[in-house]
Amino acid sequence: MSSERDTDSDWNQLGEVDPFWAVITDERFRAEKMDKTTREAFYESGFGNIDQFHLALKHYFSAPDHFDACLDFGAGVGRLLVPMAKRANTAVGVDIAGSMRAVCQARLDELGLSQVKLVATPKEAAEFGPFDWVNSFIVLQHIPPARGLALIADLIATVRPGGFLSLHVTTFRDAHLMSQDTAGSVRKLLRQVRASIVSGPQIGQISMFDYDLGEVLALLTRAGCPRFVLEHTDHGGHHGFMVYAQKVAG
């Protein structure tokens, strides 16, 4: 019996019932509390993040003011994709959850951003590449590292030589967020079986995973991004890094 959750299914379910809160777990953005003002505040917050990432790439690697093509991985409802699209001739949002893509498409239509495409995977996105800037923020942390590392490799492969990446990964957490479960393996298995029988699977669970930073940087280096800059992040005791990098040209 595998204990690994189907995180793709989780996110599709979250997109159906609470899409904005699933992106930013702030009670203001619960589905039952969302109104036009709150919704606009949610989307406006994405401009601040993209401003920060873009300025970092300009500072560290002399990135341009405007790009031909950009990609946002884990685009969700378009919080970061929209401000990226406003800096590019074309943009692609990647999200595995069809429910999230539906909300995002409605926002794109509302804003008249017809140059933006939505797809489910980086490999599908490659059809519209290569890309000058690939971004992912507070997304990989919800994907098991074995899958996440493969996805990072796929994302790097879509970057044009000379292009840029801004990728966020979580790597460790404060003690109060560490699992305190010291039960033996048999007891854990019995607990999982009992939970599945009594209460069924949890719906739309937001899982958190920590990555081995050395593995991430080795992957970047081997894929043609030997120069990178790290900036520490701390989201409620979940620590990680924004990794800014440029792919070797030629």
C-alpha positions as a Python dict, from the first residue, in 0.01 Angstrom:
ca = {
    (1, 'M'): (0, 0, 0),
    (2, 'S'): (141, 336, -100),
    (3, 'S'): (107, 620, 153),
    (4, 'E'): (188, 892, -100),
    (5, 'R'): (-104, 1123, -164),
    (6, 'D'): (-233, 1205, -508),
    (7, 'T'): (-144, 1574, -485),
    (8, 'D'): (-268, 1637, -840),
    (9, 'S'): (-616, 1528, -732),
    (10, 'D'): (-588, 1740, -417),
    (11, 'W'): (-527, 2053, -621),
    (12, 'N'): (-804, 1984, -866),
    (13, 'Q'): (-1045, 1944, -574),
    (14, 'L'): (-916, 2262, -409),
    (15, 'G'): (-964, 2447, -736),
    (16, 'E'): (-1327, 2340, -742),
    (17, 'V'): (-1414, 2446, -386),
    (18, 'D'): (-1163, 2710, -264),
    (19, 'P'): (-927, 2817, -545),
    (20, 'F'): (-806, 3154, -410),
    (21, 'W'): (-749, 3033, -53),
    (22, 'A'): (-558, 2731, -190),
    (23, 'V'): (-309, 2970, -350),
    (24, 'I'): (-271, 3198, -46),
    (25, 'T'): (-397, 3038, 274),
    (26, 'D'): (-534, 3359, 419),
    (27, 'E'): (-887, 3344, 559),
    (28, 'R'): (-972, 3660, 365),
    (29, 'F'): (-959, 3454, 48),
    (30, 'R'): (-1201, 3180, 150),
    (31, 'A'): (-1461, 3118, -119),
    (32, 'E'): (-1750, 3229, 102),
    (33, 'K'): (-1573, 3558, 184),
    (34, 'M'): (-1456, 3657, -162),
    (35, 'D'): (-1608, 3969, -312),
    (36, 'K'): (-1488, 4194, -592),
    (37, 'T'): (-1266, 4405, -364),
    (38, 'T'): (-1101, 4105, -201),
    (39, 'R'): (-1057, 3934, -536),
    (40, 'E'): (-878, 4239, -679),
    (41, 'A'): (-655, 4258, -370),
    (42, 'F'): (-565, 3893, -424),
    (43, 'Y'): (-462, 3952, -784),
    (44, 'E'): (-284, 4278, -703),
    (45, 'S'): (-55, 4090, -459),
    (46, 'G'): (89, 3902, -754),
    (47, 'F'): (229, 4219, -907),
    (48, 'G'): (441, 4276, -595),
    (49, 'N'): (590, 3928, -616),
    (50, 'I'): (667, 3952, -987),
    (51, 'D'): (817, 4299, -940),
    (52, 'Q'): (1048, 4148, -677),
    (53, 'F'): (1154, 3852, -890),
    (54, 'H'): (1203, 4060, -1203),
    (55, 'L'): (1413, 4319, -1018),
    (56, 'A'): (1630, 4040, -876),
    (57, 'L'): (1693, 3897, -1224),
    (58, 'K'): (1777, 4244, -1354),
    (59, 'H'): (2012, 4306, -1062),
    (60, 'Y'): (2192, 3972, -1066),
    (61, 'F'): (2189, 3890, -1437),
    (62, 'S'): (2095, 4210, -1626),
    (63, 'A'): (1762, 4067, -1742),
    (64, 'P'): (1568, 4290, -1983),
    (65, 'D'): (1261, 4498, -1904),
    (66, 'H'): (1046, 4302, -2149),
    (67, 'F'): (1051, 3941, -2266),
    (68, 'D'): (942, 3762, -2580),
    (69, 'A'): (799, 3459, -2397),
    (70, 'C'): (747, 3374, -2028),
    (71, 'L'): (622, 3069, -1839),
    (72, 'D'): (472, 3043, -1491),
    (73, 'F'): (468, 2692, -1343),
    (74, 'G'): (185, 2626, -1099),
    (75, 'A'): (-6, 2920, -1240),
    (76, 'G'): (-318, 2841, -1040),
    (77, 'V'): (-579, 3113, -1091),
    (78, 'G'): (-329, 3348, -1260),
    (79, 'R'): (-204, 3558, -967),
    (80, 'L'): (154, 3565, -1101),
    (81, 'L'): (80, 3476, -1460),
    (82, 'V'): (-108, 3799, -1529),
    (83, 'P'): (177, 4035, -1427),
    (84, 'M'): (425, 3815, -1614),
    (85, 'A'): (207, 3831, -1924),
    (86, 'K'): (211, 4210, -1907),
    (87, 'R'): (592, 4197, -1945),
    (88, 'A'): (597, 3958, -2242),
    (89, 'N'): (475, 3919, -2597),
    (90, 'T'): (344, 3572, -2511),
    (91, 'A'): (305, 3381, -2186),
    (92, 'V'): (216, 3027, -2081),
    (93, 'G'): (67, 2917, -1752),
    (94, 'V'): (119, 2558, -1643),
    (95, 'D'): (-112, 2397, -1389),
    (96, 'I'): (-206, 2032, -1348),
    (97, 'A'): (-551, 2118, -1207),
    (98, 'G'): (-815, 2172, -1473),
    (99, 'S'): (-1034, 2348, -1217),
    (100, 'M'): (-760, 2605, -1152),
    (101, 'R'): (-701, 2658, -1522),
    (102, 'A'): (-1073, 2728, -1569),
    (103, 'V'): (-1066, 3008, -1309),
    (104, 'C'): (-745, 3142, -1461),
    (105, 'Q'): (-889, 3143, -1813),
    (106, 'A'): (-1188, 3342, -1691),
    (107, 'R'): (-951, 3604, -1549),
    (108, 'L'): (-748, 3617, -1870),
    (109, 'D'): (-1067, 3662, -2073),
    (110, 'E'): (-1182, 3936, -1838),
    (111, 'L'): (-855, 4125, -1891),
    (112, 'G'): (-838, 4056, -2264),
    (113, 'L'): (-503, 3876, -2238),
    (114, 'S'): (-538, 3667, -2550),
    (115, 'Q'): (-161, 3610, -2583),
    (116, 'V'): (-162, 3372, -2283),
    (117, 'K'): (-195, 2995, -2316),
    (118, 'L'): (-280, 2747, -2039),
    (119, 'V'): (-153, 2389, -2033),
    (120, 'A'): (-126, 2105, -1781),
    (121, 'T'): (246, 2018, -1790),
    (122, 'P'): (586, 2168, -1875),
    (123, 'K'): (620, 1922, -2162),
    (124, 'E'): (299, 2059, -2315),
    (125, 'A'): (429, 2411, -2259),
    (126, 'A'): (745, 2332, -2455),
    (127, 'E'): (539, 2356, -2775),
    (128, 'F'): (515, 2732, -2717),
    (129, 'G'): (879, 2779, -2613),
    (130, 'P'): (1160, 2825, -2569),
    (131, 'F'): (1107, 3082, -2294),
    (132, 'D'): (1309, 3383, -2188),
    (133, 'W'): (1187, 3362, -1827),
    (134, 'V'): (1052, 3064, -1635),
    (135, 'N'): (910, 3122, -1288),
    (136, 'S'): (763, 2909, -1009),
    (137, 'F'): (675, 3037, -661),
    (138, 'I'): (519, 2852, -363),
    (139, 'V'): (434, 2559, -590),
    (140, 'L'): (709, 2295, -583),
    (141, 'Q'): (672, 2278, -205),
    (142, 'H'): (341, 2098, -260),
    (143, 'I'): (490, 1833, -492),
    (144, 'P'): (687, 1529, -365),
    (145, 'P'): (1056, 1592, -440),
    (146, 'A'): (1101, 1284, -659),
    (147, 'R'): (841, 1428, -897),
    (148, 'G'): (939, 1788, -835),
    (149, 'L'): (1301, 1738, -940),
    (150, 'A'): (1187, 1583, -1268),
    (151, 'L'): (954, 1880, -1321),
    (152, 'I'): (1240, 2124, -1254),
    (153, 'A'): (1443, 1944, -1520),
    (154, 'D'): (1151, 1978, -1763),
    (155, 'L'): (1123, 2349, -1683),
    (156, 'I'): (1494, 2415, -1736),
    (157, 'A'): (1471, 2238, -2071),
    (158, 'T'): (1215, 2497, -2187),
    (159, 'V'): (1447, 2793, -2114),
    (160, 'R'): (1613, 2959, -2409),
    (161, 'P'): (1996, 2978, -2391),
    (162, 'G'): (2062, 3307, -2215),
    (163, 'G'): (1718, 3294, -2053),
    (164, 'F'): (1634, 3321, -1683),
    (165, 'L'): (1476, 3122, -1402),
    (166, 'S'): (1324, 3218, -1068),
    (167, 'L'): (1236, 2902, -876),
    (168, 'H'): (1121, 2866, -517),
    (169, 'V'): (1191, 2550, -315),
    (170, 'T'): (1140, 2475, 53),
    (171, 'T'): (1432, 2299, 224),
    (172, 'F'): (1367, 2284, 601),
    (173, 'R'): (1117, 2382, 869),
    (174, 'D'): (1110, 2503, 1227),
    (175, 'A'): (1093, 2244, 1503),
    (176, 'H'): (724, 2302, 1580),
    (177, 'L'): (639, 2199, 1223),
    (178, 'M'): (834, 1873, 1239),
    (179, 'S'): (639, 1549, 1270),
    (180, 'Q'): (617, 1429, 1629),
    (181, 'D'): (488, 1086, 1527),
    (182, 'T'): (732, 825, 1657),
    (183, 'A'): (502, 524, 1620),
    (184, 'G'): (643, 210, 1466),
    (185, 'S'): (583, 123, 1101),
    (186, 'V'): (317, -140, 1178),
    (187, 'R'): (120, 100, 1397),
    (188, 'K'): (142, 371, 1129),
    (189, 'L'): (11, 129, 867),
    (190, 'L'): (-278, 23, 1089),
    (191, 'R'): (-360, 389, 1153),
    (192, 'Q'): (-370, 463, 778),
    (193, 'V'): (-596, 164, 711),
    (194, 'R'): (-831, 256, 996),
    (195, 'A'): (-850, 619, 876),
    (196, 'S'): (-935, 513, 522),
    (197, 'I'): (-1211, 281, 644),
    (198, 'V'): (-1363, 508, 906),
    (199, 'S'): (-1342, 852, 752),
    (200, 'G'): (-1232, 805, 393),
    (201, 'P'): (-957, 1011, 227),
    (202, 'Q'): (-905, 1374, 313),
    (203, 'I'): (-1027, 1598, 35),
    (204, 'G'): (-806, 1870, -101),
    (205, 'Q'): (-524, 1838, 149),
    (206, 'I'): (-239, 2087, 113),
    (207, 'S'): (80, 1884, 156),
    (208, 'M'): (425, 2036, 224),
    (209, 'F'): (756, 1885, 115),
    (210, 'D'): (1118, 1983, 175),
    (211, 'Y'): (1379, 1951, -101),
    (212, 'D'): (1749, 1874, -79),
    (213, 'L'): (1898, 2205, -191),
    (214, 'G'): (2216, 2032, -308),
    (215, 'E'): (2014, 1813, -544),
    (216, 'V'): (1832, 2115, -686),
    (217, 'L'): (2155, 2309, -747),
    (218, 'A'): (2327, 2006, -898),
    (219, 'L'): (2034, 1968, -1135),
    (220, 'L'): (2057, 2332, -1238),
    (221, 'T'): (2433, 2312, -1290),
    (222, 'R'): (2415, 1999, -1503),
    (223, 'A'): (2135, 2149, -1712),
    (224, 'G'): (2335, 2454, -1812),
    (225, 'C'): (2270, 2697, -1525),
    (226, 'P'): (2603, 2702, -1336),
    (227, 'R'): (2553, 3057, -1204),
    (228, 'F'): (2277, 3113, -952),
    (229, 'V'): (2187, 3334, -658),
    (230, 'L'): (1995, 3222, -349),
    (231, 'E'): (1763, 3436, -137),
    (232, 'H'): (1623, 3289, 185),
    (233, 'T'): (1245, 3268, 234),
    (234, 'D'): (1048, 3198, 552),
    (235, 'H'): (675, 3132, 525),
    (236, 'G'): (546, 3067, 876),
    (237, 'G'): (844, 2852, 971),
    (238, 'H'): (873, 2675, 636),
    (239, 'H'): (1215, 2786, 514),
    (240, 'G'): (1345, 2774, 161),
    (241, 'F'): (1513, 2972, -113),
    (242, 'M'): (1433, 3168, -422),
    (243, 'V'): (1684, 3042, -676),
    (244, 'Y'): (1768, 3293, -948),
    (245, 'A'): (1965, 3159, -1242),
    (246, 'Q'): (2059, 3224, -1603),
    (247, 'K'): (2104, 2949, -1860),
    (248, 'V'): (2435, 2949, -2041),
    (249, 'A'): (2404, 3105, -2385),
    (250, 'G'): (2511, 2908, -2687),
}
